[in-house]
Amino acid sequence: MKKTLMYMLATVLNIGLYALFSMIDVFVDFLAFGEGATHGKSSLWLSFCFFLLQVLILLFLYKKKILIKDMALLILNVLIAVGLFLYFVVYLSSN
């Protein structure tokens, strides 16, 4: 029960962290390029940098055994972050 609760908590926090980084990404994009002047390639790289920051935070949490204590949970959260990045940034920006 406790292990399942930790999996659910870590997964929900991971998705929330991705949403927070997406909001910060929009503000940084706005400050860097100005109003309405977003560039496709530069915003893609900016989103990719925030994605890498999220993966590095997950690896740090696993290394210090703070919230992510086993390898299966780390792999699950990294796959969730990859899936969110691929869907929201790559797929939706190409349509």
N, C-alpha and C positions, 0 to 999 in steps of 0.2 A: 504494500500500500504506500509506504513512504517513498519507495523508489519510483513508483508510478507518478506520485505527486511531484517529485523532483523533475521527472521527464516533462510533465505537463507545464510546470512552472518555467523551466528553462526554454521550452519551445515557445511559449507565449511571450516571454521576455525577448527572445530572439526576433520574433516577428515584430514586436513593438519597437525594438532597436532599429530594425530595417525601416519601419515607417518614420521614426524620428530622423534617421539619416537621410531619408528621401526628402523630408521637409527642409532639413538643413541644406541639402543639395540644391533645392529650388532657390533658396535665399542666396546661397553663394553664387549660383548661376546668374541670378538677377543682379547681384552686386558687381560681378565680374564683367558682364556683357551689356548691362543696361536693360531698360524696359523693352520687351518685344524683340530683342536682338539675340535670341538664343541660337546657337549654332549646333547642329546635329552632332558633329564629331567631338567638339569640345565638351558638350554636355554628357556625351557618352563616356568620355574619359573621366570626367568629374564624378559621375555616378560609379564608375569602376573603382576610383580611388576610395570612395566611401564604402564600397563593397569589400575592398581589401582591408580597410580599417576594421570593419565588422569581423572579418575572418581572423584578423590578428587579435582582436579582443577575445574571440572565442578560444583561440589557442592559448592566450595568456590565462584565461579562466581555467582551462584544462591543466595547464602546467602548474598553477598554484593550487589546484583542487578546491577552488572557491565554490563554484556552483556546478560545474561540469566535472564529475568525478570518474566517469568511465568513458572508454573510447567509443562505445556505441552511441552515447549521447552526443559526443563531439561530432561524429560522422553524420548523425541525423541533423544536427543544427547547421553544419556546413552545407549539407545537401539542401536544406530548406532555404538558406541564404542564396545558394546558387540558383535554385529554382525561382525564387522571387526576383532576383536580378535578371535572369534570362527572360522571364515573362514580362515584367513591368518595364524594363529598360530596352532590351533588344527586340522583343516581339512587338510590343505596343508602339515603339518609336518607328518601326519599319512600316507600320500600317497607317 
